[in-house]
């Protein structure tokens, strides 16, 4: 799975999501999709939106789902929106 880039805003989100969905399609059944967010420094709510969209796609395919290294500010944003439990680390 592609790692999240250093900056992920509304401008970069569609391209990253398309790349991630292609990578997701190549995972074998029963695998776990693991996304690294360790490099993410600049973001807006689009970063949260693409992670949730990728999670939905992974679950539709019967894959596991995990995000590693989620920045504290993005975790807080997820908590504000009430979706933090959907982004297990």
MARFI-358288 format. One record per atom (N, C-alpha, C): residue in one letter; atom name; x, y, z. Coordinates in steps of 0.2 Angstrom, whole numbers, plus 5000, padded with zeros to 4 digits. Layout:
! MARFI-358288
PT keti vexvo   c1   c2   c3
PT    A    CA    X    Y    Z
...
END
This chain:
! MARFI-358288
PT keti vexvo   c1   c2   c3
PT    X     N 5004 4994 5000
PT    X    CA 5000 5000 5000
PT    X     C 5004 5006 5000
PT    X     N 5002 5011 4996
PT    X    CA 5006 5017 4996
PT    X     C 5006 5021 5003
PT    X     N 5011 5024 5005
PT    X    CA 5011 5028 5012
PT    X     C 5008 5034 5010
PT    X     N 5005 5037 5015
PT    X    CA 5002 5044 5014
PT    X     C 5008 5049 5013
PT    X     N 5008 5054 5009
PT    X    CA 5013 5058 5008
PT    X     C 5014 5063 5013
PT    X     N 5019 5068 5013
PT    X    CA 5020 5073 5018
PT    X     C 5014 5078 5018
PT    X     N 5011 5079 5013
PT    X    CA 5006 5084 5012
PT    X     C 5000 5080 5009
PT    X     N 4994 5080 5012
PT    X    CA 4988 5077 5009
PT    X     C 4982 5082 5010
PT    X     N 4981 5086 5005
PT    X    CA 4975 5090 5005
PT    X     C 4970 5089 5000
PT    X     N 4965 5093 4999
PT    X    CA 4960 5092 4994
PT    X     C 4963 5091 4987
PT    X     N 4969 5095 4986
PT    X    CA 4972 5095 4979
PT    X     C 4975 5088 4978
PT    X     N 4978 5085 4983
PT    X    CA 4982 5078 4982
PT    X     C 4978 5072 4983
PT    X     N 4972 5073 4986
PT    X    CA 4968 5067 4989
PT    X     C 4966 5063 4983
PT    X     N 4963 5065 4978
PT    X    CA 4960 5061 4972
PT    X     C 4966 5056 4969
PT    X     N 4971 5059 4968
PT    X    CA 4977 5055 4965
PT    X     C 4979 5050 4970
PT    X     N 4980 5052 4976
PT    X    CA 4983 5047 4981
PT    X     C 4978 5041 4982
PT    X     N 4971 5043 4982
PT    X    CA 4966 5038 4983
PT    X     C 4966 5033 4977
PT    X     N 4967 5036 4971
PT    X    CA 4967 5032 4965
PT    X     C 4972 5027 4965
PT    X     N 4978 5029 4967
PT    X    CA 4984 5025 4968
PT    X     C 4983 5020 4973
PT    X     N 4980 5022 4979
PT    X    CA 4979 5017 4984
PT    X     C 4974 5012 4983
PT    X     N 4969 5014 4979
PT    X    CA 4964 5009 4977
PT    X     C 4967 5004 4972
PT    X     N 4971 5006 4968
PT    X    CA 4974 5001 4963
PT    X     C 4979 4996 4967
PT    X     N 4982 4999 4972
PT    X    CA 4986 4994 4976
PT    X     C 4982 4989 4980
PT    X     N 4976 4992 4983
PT    X    CA 4972 4988 4986
PT    X     C 4969 4982 4982
PT    X     N 4968 4983 4976
PT    X    CA 4965 4978 4971
PT    X     C 4970 4973 4970
PT    X     N 4976 4974 4971
PT    X    CA 4981 4969 4970
PT    X     C 4983 4964 4976
PT    X     N 4980 4966 4982
PT    X    CA 4981 4962 4988
PT    X     C 4977 4956 4988
PT    X     N 4980 4950 4990
PT    X    CA 4976 4944 4990
PT    X     C 4970 4944 4995
PT    X     N 4965 4940 4994
PT    X    CA 4960 4939 4999
PT    X     C 4962 4937 5006
PT    X     N 4959 4940 5011
PT    X    CA 4961 4939 5017
PT    X     C 4967 4943 5020
PT    X     N 4970 4947 5016
PT    X    CA 4976 4951 5018
PT    X     C 4974 4957 5022
PT    X     N 4978 4960 5025
PT    X    CA 4977 4967 5028
PT    X     C 4980 4972 5025
PT    X     N 4976 4977 5023
PT    X    CA 4979 4984 5020
PT    X     C 4981 4988 5026
PT    X     N 4988 4989 5025
PT    X    CA 4991 4993 5030
PT    X     C 4994 5000 5027
PT    X     N 4991 5005 5029
PT    X    CA 4993 5012 5027
PT    X     C 4998 5015 5032
PT    X     N 5004 5018 5030
PT    X    CA 5008 5021 5034
PT    X     C 5006 5029 5034
PT    X     N 5005 5032 5039
PT    X    CA 5004 5039 5039
PT    X     C 5010 5043 5043
PT    X     N 5015 5040 5044
PT    X    CA 5021 5042 5047
PT    X     C 5024 5049 5044
PT    X     N 5024 5049 5038
PT    X    CA 5027 5055 5034
PT    X     C 5022 5061 5034
PT    X     N 5015 5060 5036
PT    X    CA 5010 5065 5035
PT    X     C 5012 5071 5040
PT    X     N 5012 5077 5037
PT    X    CA 5014 5083 5041
PT    X     C 5008 5088 5040
PT    X     N 5007 5089 5033
PT    X    CA 5002 5094 5032
PT    X     C 4996 5091 5029
PT    X     N 4990 5093 5031
PT    X    CA 4984 5089 5029
PT    X     C 4978 5094 5031
PT    X     N 4972 5092 5027
PT    X    CA 4966 5095 5029
PT    X     C 4961 5089 5030
PT    X     N 4955 5090 5030
PT    X    CA 4950 5085 5032
PT    X     C 4950 5080 5026
PT    X     N 4952 5081 5020
PT    X    CA 4953 5077 5014
PT    X     C 4957 5071 5016
PT    X     N 4962 5071 5020
PT    X    CA 4966 5066 5022
PT    X     C 4962 5060 5026
PT    X     N 4957 5063 5030
PT    X    CA 4953 5058 5034
PT    X     C 4948 5055 5029
PT    X     N 4945 5059 5024
PT    X    CA 4941 5057 5019
PT    X     C 4943 5051 5015
PT    X     N 4950 5052 5013
PT    X    CA 4953 5047 5009
PT    X     C 4954 5040 5013
PT    X     N 4956 5041 5019
PT    X    CA 4957 5035 5023
PT    X     C 4951 5031 5024
PT    X     N 4945 5035 5025
PT    X    CA 4939 5032 5026
PT    X     C 4936 5028 5020
PT    X     N 4937 5032 5014
PT    X    CA 4936 5029 5008
PT    X     C 4939 5022 5006
PT    X     N 4946 5022 5008
PT    X    CA 4950 5017 5007
PT    X     C 4948 5011 5012
PT    X     N 4946 5013 5018
PT    X    CA 4944 5008 5023
PT    X     C 4938 5004 5020
PT    X     N 4933 5008 5017
PT    X    CA 4927 5005 5014
PT    X     C 4928 5001 5009
PT    X     N 4933 5003 5004
PT    X    CA 4935 4998 4999
PT    X     C 4938 4992 5001
PT    X     N 4942 4992 5006
PT    X    CA 4946 4986 5009
PT    X     C 4940 4982 5012
PT    X     N 4936 4984 5016
PT    X    CA 4931 4980 5019
PT    X     C 4926 4977 5014
PT    X     N 4925 4980 5009
PT    X    CA 4921 4977 5003
PT    X     C 4924 4971 5000
PT    X     N 4931 4972 5000
PT    X    CA 4934 4966 4997
PT    X     C 4936 4961 5002
PT    X     N 4934 4961 5008
PT    X    CA 4935 4957 5013
PT    X     C 4942 4957 5016
PT    X     N 4945 4963 5016
PT    X    CA 4952 4964 5018
PT    X     C 4952 4967 5025
PT    X     N 4957 4965 5029
PT    X    CA 4958 4969 5035
PT    X     C 4961 4976 5034
PT    X     N 4961 4980 5039
PT    X    CA 4962 4987 5038
PT    X     C 4966 4990 5044
PT    X     N 4971 4993 5043
PT    X    CA 4975 4996 5048
PT    X     C 4979 5003 5046
PT    X     N 4979 5008 5050
PT    X    CA 4983 5014 5048
PT    X     C 4989 5014 5054
PT    X     N 4995 5015 5052
PT    X    CA 5001 5016 5056
PT    X     C 5003 5023 5056
PT    X     N 5005 5025 5062
PT    X    CA 5009 5032 5063
PT    X     C 5004 5037 5061
PT    X     N 4998 5037 5063
PT    X    CA 4993 5042 5062
PT    X     C 4995 5048 5066
PT    X     N 4996 5054 5063
PT    X    CA 4998 5060 5067
PT    X     C 4993 5062 5072
PT    X     N 4995 5064 5078
PT    X    CA 4990 5066 5084
PT    X     C 4985 5071 5081
PT    X     N 4987 5075 5077
PT    X    CA 4982 5080 5075
PT    X     C 4976 5077 5071
PT    X     N 4978 5072 5067
PT    X    CA 4973 5069 5062
PT    X     C 4969 5064 5067
PT    X     N 4972 5061 5072
PT    X    CA 4968 5057 5077
PT    X     C 4963 5061 5080
PT    X     N 4965 5067 5082
PT    X    CA 4960 5072 5086
PT    X     C 4955 5074 5081
PT    X     N 4956 5075 5075
PT    X    CA 4951 5077 5070
PT    X     C 4946 5071 5069
PT    X     N 4949 5065 5069
PT    X    CA 4945 5059 5068
PT    X     C 4940 5058 5074
PT    X     N 4943 5060 5080
PT    X    CA 4939 5060 5086
PT    X     C 4933 5065 5086
PT    X     N 4935 5071 5084
PT    X    CA 4930 5076 5083
PT    X     C 4924 5074 5078
PT    X     N 4926 5071 5073
PT    X    CA 4921 5068 5068
PT    X     C 4917 5062 5070
PT    X     N 4920 5059 5076
PT    X    CA 4917 5053 5078
PT    X     C 4919 5046 5074
PT    X     N 4925 5047 5071
PT    X    CA 4926 5041 5067
PT    X     C 4933 5038 5069
PT    X     N 4936 5040 5075
PT    X    CA 4943 5038 5077
PT    X     C 4943 5030 5077
PT    X     N 4938 5027 5079
PT    X    CA 4938 5019 5080
PT    X     C 4938 5016 5073
PT    X     N 4937 5019 5068
PT    X    CA 4937 5017 5061
PT    X     C 4945 5017 5058
PT    X     N 4949 5020 5062
PT    X    CA 4956 5020 5060
PT    X     C 4961 5017 5065
PT    X     N 4960 5010 5065
PT    X    CA 4964 5007 5070
PT    X     C 4972 5007 5068
PT    X     N 4976 5008 5073
PT    X    CA 4983 5008 5072
PT    X     C 4987 5002 5074
END
